[in-house]
Amino acid sequence: MNAAMEYKQIVGLAGKAAEELRAWERRRAEELDAEIAAAEAAVAEAKEREARTVQGAQHWWRMAQDNVSRLPWLEVGADPAPAPHAYAGRLDLYLREVKETYQELVDAVLSLGWRARR
């Protein structure tokens, strides 16, 4: 094989390699775009879920405050703050616990005698 043929072969291989690299880069860019879009959607969903959870907790807190507002001997503490150490995957469990605790409070207030409620 002469030098000209070798040169053409090398140039051809380099061109093919460059074309394959560009195709791989395009595919990878599309994959990354899809991953970014999925991550953005997950973040938006998490923010929405967080907002719903905060609203739910505030709702139950206001209801609890209303239940004990007629008990002059009980002072209501500060509004609850979000727990930064809470696990996002357990939000439903946390909200269920809030509901159950609220029901326990209602039952306790209802079980008080009339003198305790004055």
C-alpha positions, 0 to 999 in steps of 0.5 A: 500500500502506498502512502496516498492510500494509507493517508486516505484510509487514515482520513476516512477513519478519522472522519468516521470516528468524528461522525460517530463521536458527534452522533454519540454526543447528540444522543447523550445531549438528548439523554441529559435533556430528558434527565434534566426535564425529569429532575425539574418535574420531580422538584416541582412535584416535591415543592407542590407536595411540600406546600400541600403538607404545610397547608395540611399541618397548618389546618390541623394546628388551627383546628387544634387551637380552636378546640383548646381556645375555650380552655382558659387554663391552657396556653397555646404555644407557638405555631409549629415550624417545618422539621428540616430533618424530616424525610420527604418519603414519610410526609403522608405518615407525618400528616396521618400522625398529625390527624391522629394526634388531633383526634386524641386532643379532641377526645381529651377536650370532650372528656373534660368535665364542664368545670375544666372547660370554663 
